[in-house]
Amino acid sequence: MKVLILNTSERTGGAAVAAKRLAEALAHHGVEARMMVMNRQTAAPEVVQAGTWLQAKWNFLYERLVIWLHNLLGMKNLFKVSIANTGIDVTATEAFRQADIIHLHWVNQGFLSLEGISRILRSGKPVVWTMHDMWPLTAICHHAYDCNNYETACHDCPFLRRPGPHDLSARVFRQKQQMLAADGEHPQSLTFVAVSEWLAAKARSSALTGRWPVEVIPNVFSLSRFTITERAEARRQLGIAEDFVLAFGAARIDDPIKGFQYLCQALRLLVETGRMGRVRLLLFGGLKNPAVLEQIPIPYTHLGYIADEAQLSLVYSAANATVSSSLYETFGQTLIEALACGSVPVSFDGSGQADIISHLQNGYLARRLSPQSLADGIAWAMSAPLSQEQLRHSAEKFSERSVADCYVSLYKSL
């Protein structure tokens, strides 16, 4: 069986990491898996470059230009939407022709156009499309927040400066409907995969994806790459002397969807009620506006962006608890990484985190967007009777073998 995995980037972004880990896991299971990307970052022989650097740059800039013009020259929300108006025709490549299964992941920002996806769907090859955000089931947005127009037809998009019944989202929604329409000459064999039950429910309620099969398979997690270091030793290596340590991380800490302000409010409530003691917050990830760190009411250390998994393991091992205050998470990668290193995950309920955390068993699910409930969760984690080994055990269902088995069964059924 030959599987071709398509993702915009080889290594940049959560979807890229998940797609590459899946390719490796499948290879360990005897599946001939290759990865085709627009942005290649290594010389790995199983990774194929689609198009040229110049083509990739042009596609990316042209799509953003069209969005910018349609949005009345507004920069706000420029990267919260994608319209897939340009892309690379991968169906003409030798890697595509040789593949038995085509597996789409995150294909935005100039990699695949709607026309290109349509060609893939009508190629006669079975197609699996793993959804890492909501874009496949909406018109243009990657996260719909509290908007549910996609259940009938997108319009009056809150991400546009001039929303209306015939705005850009309405036009792209109709284009996606045409892309996913059944073709009598070449019947489509398409299965969507959601990385969480929450995302699957959204997909099944969408007017675009609701008519197609939707499976739930989590992202692959490599337990061997995230290891436990005894907590005192991890803190010694990081130079931490406090009694209790919290971790918080994101690709960009001050991305509004990560809800950093809710974490700061929760910490402030704990300080005001005297429930904190000697605590340090470990932050990792990028920052667009360093001034947001001034909101933190307790001692903190910003470690910057960490790509090295051994270093990340050390941070998680040092932390009693790892907090996610995201408004939505389709999956919650940092929460699984925390479990694997023996750190108690604390997060808002209401999206993909619920697939990872069993409330009061291996973590705490706070009421969505409630700083008080998040503070209660942090306080609970301070004294939770959970060993590092117990927490790691609960991450095993996301292991390479478990997830690869699910995908191999799906491929065979197609």
Disulfide bonds with the S-S distance in Angstrom:
none
